Amino acid sequence: MISVTDLRSGTKVEMDGGLWETIDYMHQKIGRGGAKVVTKFRSLETGSIVDRTFNATEKLQDIFIEGRTMQYLYKDGDDFMFMDMDTFDQISLPTKLAGDSVRFLKENTNVEVQFYKDKPLKITLPNQVVLQVTRSDPGLKGDTISGGSKPATLETGALIQVPLFVEQDEFVRVDTRTGEYLGREK
């Protein structure tokens, strides 16, 4: 058990029959009354966000999240097939576990999969990936009124903004958290 006064951003707890991650917290001391802890939680299972207020003496059940390195193999309908790099077991995970970053998921990419009691909760891609540009219109010289960028389609099908000098078939580095272009790869 963990006291609610020990909650910090990123702390994971079991509450109301679900698994939650602390997003924000604030300690409040109001006049003569007891201290309160105002928190904001994100559900690890559905992604929904809730606000809760606790008395400073309350306790919650903390949980241990296990991270495993797994390799993405292929897509099977709406599910993704992954292989555990230690045991070589293959598992199927739904798209919702990866969130928006799934658009940068390329075969043979190693990802971190978080588990709680052998149930997968979340897929985390590396912060940066290198992908090939499969389609990009040529940039027009002097066309810098729009910030000097143009759309480019990557080998995974993702669409990002790249500088005008990036051409088709080049490899680019992309931030999987924001979808931003980070640079060219040789």
C-alpha angles and dihedrals in degrees: 000000000000127000114240088234087065094056115122133173108288096024110139121214142169112239136157091001094303141090117252138183120210111240100172137359137183132187115221128192111189118194112279095348126096124271119274132201116216112199141178118211134191118209111240090207104045105013093234118145126225135179119222134180120207136184110248091246096058123107134208132200110255118211136210116233115201119210120208129186109233134175121230109233109174146319119264109190107297093344132081123221117223133181123215106235093214103044100020089228114150123222135180118228128188122245093245091070092065098046120194095333089073088089088074095048111122128183116272092021115142114229136177114246117194117215134190114194089342092306114121114235109170143002117219119195122206111275091247133030133183114228135172121246107236098178131021129149115231114264117243116236110249093016096130100125090101094052095275099281138119135188119267131186116222128211091262091056094254118141117218138164115254133177118271094254094062111103137193117284093024121125118239134188114234131190105233093203097057104015091235126149110247103179148299125289123214 
